[in-house]
Amino acid sequence: MHTLPETDKKHLSYDAALMLLAVLPDHIREAYLNHAKQIGYSIELVLEMALADFLDTDSLTFTDCKPQIGLPLKSNQAA
Protein backbone atom coordinates (compact mmCIF):
# COMPACT_ATOMS: atom_id res chain seq x y z
CA MET A 1 0.00 0.00 0.00
CA HIS A 2 1.30 3.45 -0.91
CA THR A 3 1.88 6.01 1.79
CA LEU A 4 0.30 9.37 1.14
CA PRO A 5 2.32 12.49 1.88
CA GLU A 6 1.19 14.36 4.96
CA THR A 7 -0.49 17.69 4.47
CA ASP A 8 -1.33 20.57 6.75
CA LYS A 9 -4.64 21.18 4.97
CA LYS A 10 -7.72 20.99 7.12
CA HIS A 11 -10.20 20.68 4.26
CA LEU A 12 -10.52 18.74 1.04
CA SER A 13 -9.18 20.70 -1.91
CA TYR A 14 -11.02 21.08 -5.20
CA ASP A 15 -8.32 19.04 -6.97
CA ALA A 16 -8.57 16.25 -4.39
CA ALA A 17 -12.36 16.24 -4.77
CA LEU A 18 -12.00 15.84 -8.53
CA MET A 19 -9.55 12.97 -8.07
CA LEU A 20 -11.97 11.24 -5.71
CA LEU A 21 -14.90 11.77 -8.08
CA ALA A 22 -12.85 10.35 -10.96
CA VAL A 23 -12.59 6.92 -9.32
CA LEU A 24 -16.22 6.64 -8.22
CA PRO A 25 -18.81 4.73 -10.23
CA ASP A 26 -20.75 7.01 -12.57
CA HIS A 27 -24.04 6.83 -10.67
CA ILE A 28 -22.38 7.78 -7.38
CA ARG A 29 -20.38 10.60 -8.97
CA GLU A 30 -23.54 12.00 -10.58
CA ALA A 31 -25.44 11.77 -7.28
CA TYR A 32 -22.74 13.80 -5.48
CA LEU A 33 -22.60 16.40 -8.25
CA ASN A 34 -26.39 16.72 -8.39
CA HIS A 35 -26.64 17.05 -4.61
CA ALA A 36 -23.95 19.75 -4.55
CA LYS A 37 -25.79 21.68 -7.26
CA GLN A 38 -29.16 21.25 -5.53
CA ILE A 39 -27.98 22.65 -2.19
CA GLY A 40 -25.59 25.21 -3.64
CA TYR A 41 -22.43 23.87 -2.02
CA SER A 42 -19.06 23.19 -3.62
CA ILE A 43 -18.35 19.58 -4.52
CA GLU A 44 -15.38 19.47 -2.15
CA LEU A 45 -17.59 20.54 0.76
CA VAL A 46 -20.25 17.96 -0.12
CA LEU A 47 -17.68 15.16 -0.27
CA GLU A 48 -16.00 16.29 2.94
CA MET A 49 -19.30 16.45 4.81
CA ALA A 50 -20.38 13.03 3.51
CA LEU A 51 -17.09 11.47 4.62
CA ALA A 52 -17.21 13.22 7.99
CA ASP A 53 -20.77 12.01 8.61
CA PHE A 54 -19.72 8.44 7.79
CA LEU A 55 -16.73 8.59 10.14
CA ASP A 56 -18.34 10.58 12.97
CA THR A 57 -22.09 10.53 13.52
CA ASP A 58 -21.79 13.68 15.67
CA SER A 59 -20.19 15.67 12.85
CA LEU A 60 -21.80 18.57 11.01
CA THR A 61 -24.34 17.32 8.48
CA PHE A 62 -26.19 18.74 5.50
CA THR A 63 -29.29 19.14 7.67
CA ASP A 64 -27.33 21.18 10.22
CA CYS A 65 -26.26 23.62 7.52
CA LYS A 66 -29.47 23.97 5.55
CA PRO A 67 -32.34 22.63 7.64
CA GLN A 68 -34.99 24.07 5.30
CA ILE A 69 -33.99 21.94 2.29
CA GLY A 70 -36.75 19.54 1.42
CA LEU A 71 -39.32 21.17 3.71
CA PRO A 72 -42.37 22.95 2.37
CA LEU A 73 -42.33 26.74 2.48
CA LYS A 74 -44.20 28.25 5.41
CA SER A 75 -46.64 29.94 3.02
CA ASN A 76 -47.59 26.48 1.68
CA GLN A 77 -48.25 24.97 5.10
CA ALA A 78 -51.76 24.73 6.44
CA ALA A 79 -52.49 27.09 9.34
Secondary structure by P-SEA (a helix, b strand, c coil): cccccccccccccaaaaaaaaaaccaaaaaaaaaaaaaacccaaaaaaaaaaaaacccccccccccccccccccccccc
